């Protein structure tokens, strides 16, 4: 064995393993120098039949023996007809399989790849190729060649391989030139590359530590990154401090960059209660607009109908409901207020109150729309009210803007929604941007009613909208506090209220809808949860696995969602010859798997499964089932309720398994049965609001598996992460 670098050249015989996220590959190479060898290293998008020149060294793996570890790579397009046939037969080009590959090689021989890249019109001479299909195949081949080169370049500089497709989508063949000219563009949220990796790459290109572009990119990164922590702004002094540490530069250099960003209108500074605050411009615009619009609504009130008491009696009789005083107060407020918040915990009658408001508006001739932030919450709202409800995105008719890489809405100030009132359920999930979009789409005097539970976790997106509105006192607010008799029979409801009040839940009951199973290790927790989901609940209680949702405060550890998903997949959807699979990163996706979209993808197309129609956009938190994996097109088809979406390999980073999910991801959803893993995690995750949110996700059954100590720690930890939001102050006119 020698440590000196050697060069091997040959044809790829087979690809044993490949990680699409970072390009790490294990393959067999028919080397011209020493015959078949195993080559390992970063060789993204390797396929059988292609020629490689790899520079590296020999190593000895403790299990697999002698291997060649590639450090540098050069791709050589196949030249001989048999190599071209093997290359195309391996489905290296989307839409071309073994049969089509043979037709092309028979027709063009050694010219086949040149025809694909430079003369696609000639493909139309081959049987089965229309002119449209010929040009599509040529375009796909050129795209893959460009993306491969881009991936190789990124991988060589320790940048994520899956970044290549997003860059190519925006810049095409000019992507390499674009990132050489401004490497920091890759840290933009549109591309999402880690700032540290981009910064290292920029330094390799010779960018000076105090270069203006580096300083400005660092400031903008901190503002964008902290949106993910819920912060709408960062105070000037804090932004200076964190950016100074990030870039290892003196504060005055950073402040000079912040001044330049303000002059360029790439950052906005504002002053509230004597403190200078820094915003990304679109978030400052959203916050000021939401404050102005909500204050405007709160200043308008209607005269109550003269016969309002008689109308309430009529509604009560029609719905066979005897309203509690606070419910009646909420319905009365809806008759006169343009901005109303109705809040309360489980079992306090929020849905019953909504139904009464809807009846009142029907009688008064007020056209009303119902919506919720997520698809699951909207579906539940439809089931509970018997009226059509939509997600806010669908209500506003979202669409993707390829130029900005962001979402636009068809309904806005120029084309408002045709409604006199809009009721939003699960309003605690609304972030600032979504509230801004909704308010822009409302007619000037349209009523807005927000219904929710402010004690649940705040929105995933930045802002603290519902809490800010309530704490500011703007508009009319009614809190429902009476727990109804039927709800009092539920330990889920009663324990949720106990937790919210800082009391330990009743863990000893064995005959209701709330159970605790003590387990003293993470492994025992995972094993018990597996048995509950696969055997005990389906067998003894008739609850199907798809009606059970496993939750955990954390992703990590033996009782976290990462390990639970592996255990549950093996139990609920085991490997069989009939089910196709796709390995991506650390997870093997399988037909029949339950998966979740983990970031908004505004331009992902979908079609209805059972009817005509299509659209774009799959959003963070949507859960679906893998219907099909097609190796011929390298795609995965996922069903989200009534719609189907097709994912390419480059989009699989947007998915994760959903047999188990974090409590944060479960917001706005309700499940027939919830199994909660409660065994150790970071104190930042073991909070009262996390436990309360988890408990209130269960409709019929809740089982906690874990330790009393963990539950006690969560009940006692009432700390809530502070979010930088100026909405409350703006609503108060401070």
C-alpha positions, 0 to 999 in steps of 0.5 A, a space after each residue: 500500500 502506498 500513500 502516493 496519489 495514483 490515477 485510475 481510468 476506466 468504465 463504471 461497472 456498477 454503483 453499490 451506494 450513493 448519497 445524493 445529499 453529499 455525492 459520497 459513492 461506492 462503485 466498481 470500476 473496470 480499471 484499465 490499469 488493474 482490472 475491476 476495483 472498488 472506488 469510494 469517494 465524492 463521485 456525484 451522480 455516477 452511473 454505470 457505463 460512464 468513463 472516469 479518471 480518478 486520482 487518489 490512493 489505496 486504502 484498506 477497509 477493515 471489512 471490505 478490504 482493499 479500496 481506491 479512495 478518490 480525491 480528484 475526479 474527471 469525467 470522460 464521456 463514453 466513446 465506444 458504442 458498447 459503453 454508450 449503450 451501457 451508459 444510456 441503459 442505466 437511465 443516466 438520462 431521464 426518459 431513456 431506458 434500455 430499449 430506447 438506448 438500443 434504438 439510439 445506439 443502433 441509429 447513431 453509433 458512436 455519435 449518439 451522445 453528440 446527437 443528444 447534446 448538439 443535434 437533438 432534431 436528428 432523434 426525431 428520425 428514430 422510431 418512437 421519437 416525435 420532434 417534441 420528445 427529441 428536443 426534450 431528451 436533448 434538453 434533459 441530457 444537456 441539463 444533466 451534463 451541466 448539473 453534474 459539472 456543477 455538483 462536482 465543482 460544489 463537492 470539491 469545495 465541500 458545498 452541498 451537492 443538492 445545492 446544484 439543482 437549485 442553482 441551475 434552476 435559477 441561473 442555468 448554464 451561467 450558475 458557475 459564473 454566478 457563484 464565482 462572481 458572488 459566492 454569498 448568493 448561495 447563502 440566500 434562503 432561496 438556495 439555503 447553503 450553510 453560511 460557514 461553507 459558503 464563507 470558506 469557499 469565498 475565502 478560497 476564491 480570495 475574498 478578503 475578510 473585511 470585504 464589503 460583500 462578506 460583511 453585508 452577506 453576514 448581516 443578511 444571513 443573521 437576519 434570515 437565519 433568525 427568522 427561523 427562530 421566530 424573530 421578525 427583527 434583531 436589535 441593532 446592537 445585538 445584530 452587530 454583536 452576533 455578526 461580529 462573532 460570526 465573521 470574526 470582525 470588529 463591530 465598527 466594520 460590521 456597523 459600516 456594512 449595516 449602514 450600507 445595507 440601509 442605504 441600499 434598502 436591503 435592510 430597514 432600521 426602525 426605532 421603537 421605545 427608544 431602541 433601533 431595530 433591524 429588519 429585512 425590508 419585506 418583514 418591516 413592510 409586513 409588520 407595519 402593514 398588519 399593525 395599520 390594518 388591524 388598528 383600522 379594523 378595530 376602530 370600526 363597529 356596527 350597531 347591533 341588530 335591534 332583535 339581537 336577543 331574539 336572533 340568539 334564541 333562534 340560533 340556540 334553538 336551531 342548533 340545539 345548544 344552550 350557550 354559556 355566558 362567554 359564548 353568548 358574549 362572543 357571538 354578540 361581539 361578532 355582530 358588531 366588531 370588525 376584529 374579534 379574537 375568540 380563544 380558549 382551551 380544549 373543551 371550552 366550546 370554540 367550535 360551538 361558538 364558531 357555529 353560532 357566529 356562522 348562523 348569525 352571519 347567515 341570518 344577517 346576510 354576511 358572506 363568510 369564508 372559513 380557513 385555517 393555516 394547514 390542510 389538516 386543520 382546514 379539513 377538521 374545520 370542514 368536518 366540525 362545522 359542515 361548511 367548506 373550509 380551505 387553507 389560507 394559501 388555497 383561499 388566497 390562491 398562492 402561486 410561485 414567482 420564479 423570478 423572486 423565488 417566492 410565493 405570490 397570491 392572486 388575491 390581494 388589494 387589486 383582487 380582494 376576496 369576495 367576502 364580508 367576514 373571514 373566520 380563521 381557526 387555529 390562529 396561533 399558527 399564523 405567522 406575520 407574513 401569512 397574516 399580512 397576505 390575508 389582510 391585503 386580500 380582505 376588502 376594506 371593511 371585511 370582518 376578521 375573526 381569529 379563533 385559537 388557543 394562545 397557550 399552544 406553541 407559537 407559529 413555525 414562521 416568524 412572529 407572534 401574531 395572535 399573542 401580540 394582538 391579545 396582549 395589545 388589547 386591540 379589537 374585541 377579545 373573548 376568552 372561553 373558560 367554562 369546560 363543558 360537562 361532556 368535556 369534563 368526562 375526558 381526562 385528555 381535556 382535564 389533564 390539558 387544563 391541569 398542565 396549562 395551570 402548572 399542575 401534574 396530569 393524572 397519570 394513574 387512571 386506567 379506564 379513560 382516554 389518557 394513559 401513562 406507561 412508565 419506561 426507564 430507558 429510551 430503548 424501552 420507550 421505542 419498543 413499547 411505542 412500536 408494540 402499541 402502534 403495530 399490535 396493541 392499539 389495532 388489535 385491542 382497540 380497533 385503532 388502525 396504525 394510520 389513525 395513530 400519530 407518534 409525537 416526541 419533543 426531540 429528534 435525537 436519542 433512542 426515544 426521538 423521532 429519528 430512531 422512532 421512525 426507523 423502528 416504526 417503518 420496520 414494524 408498519 411498512 416492512 421491506 418486501 420484494 413487492 415494494 420499491 425503495 429509494 435510498 436518500 441520505 440516512 433513510 430508505 423511502 419505501 412505497 407505503 411510507 408516511 412522509 412529511 413535507 418539511 419546507 414550503 415548495 411553492 412551485 412543486 406541481 400537483 394534480 387531483 387524484 380522482 378528478 381533473 385539475 391541478 395546481 402548484 405548492 406543497 407546504 411545510 407540515 403536509 403529510 402524505 403517503 408514498 404511492 409509487 417509486 418509479 426507477 425508470 424516471 427516478 421519481 416518487 409519487 406522493 398522495 396528499 389527501 386528494 392530490 398527487 405530487 411527483 418528486 425528483 431525487 433533487 427534491 427528496 431533501 424536502 421530505 422526512 418520514 412521518 410515522 413519528 414527528 416532533 410536537 412542533 410539527 403537529 401544530 394545528 392537527 388532531 389525531 384519533 390517537 396520539 402516543 407521546 414519547 417523554 424520555 429525556 431531551 434538551 431543557 429547551 424542548 421540555 417545556 409546558 407549552 410543548 406538553 400542552 400542545 402534544 396532549 391537545 392533539 389527541 381526539 379519543 386517546 392519548 398514551 404517554 410512554 416515558 418517565 414521570 421525571 420528564 413529564 414533571 420537568 415539562 410541567 414546571 418549565 414555563 419558560 417561553 422563547 422570547 421572539 423579537 416582534 414589534 407588532 404589539 408595540 405598533 398596535 399600542 401606538 408606542 
